[in-house]
Amino acid sequence: MDTDYLTEKAYDVLIIESGKVSEFLCAEIGASARDYPDEYSYLKATLEILKEIVEDPMDYLESWNLEEEVDCEKFNNDILMLKEKVTQVMDTPIKDRGAPSLE
């Protein structure tokens, strides 16, 4: 799917909020959109990515060579908050998530 077709709430959490955590995370999540046929599967896959990062945040930071620049504890807390926000969007009926940007 294209991120232009995400509902307002899904776009906000997947692109805007992930960018507040890390520009690298935002790029990774944004680029992965093409691998999913619909918003739900994209949200679900993103949630799995975030769960993996929470299991070993330092591994994620090292993979981007950010371990010296980013406070791991703060990063992990930000990922936990993002994970919660993704879950909230998934729990929101699609009709209540706002219109897609391209209709």
ABEGO torsion letter per residue (X at the ends): XBAAABBAAAAAAAAAAAAAABAAAAAAAAAAAAABABAAAAAAAAAAAAAAAAABAAAAAAAAGAAAABBAAAAAAAAAAAAAAAAAAAABBAAAAEBBABX
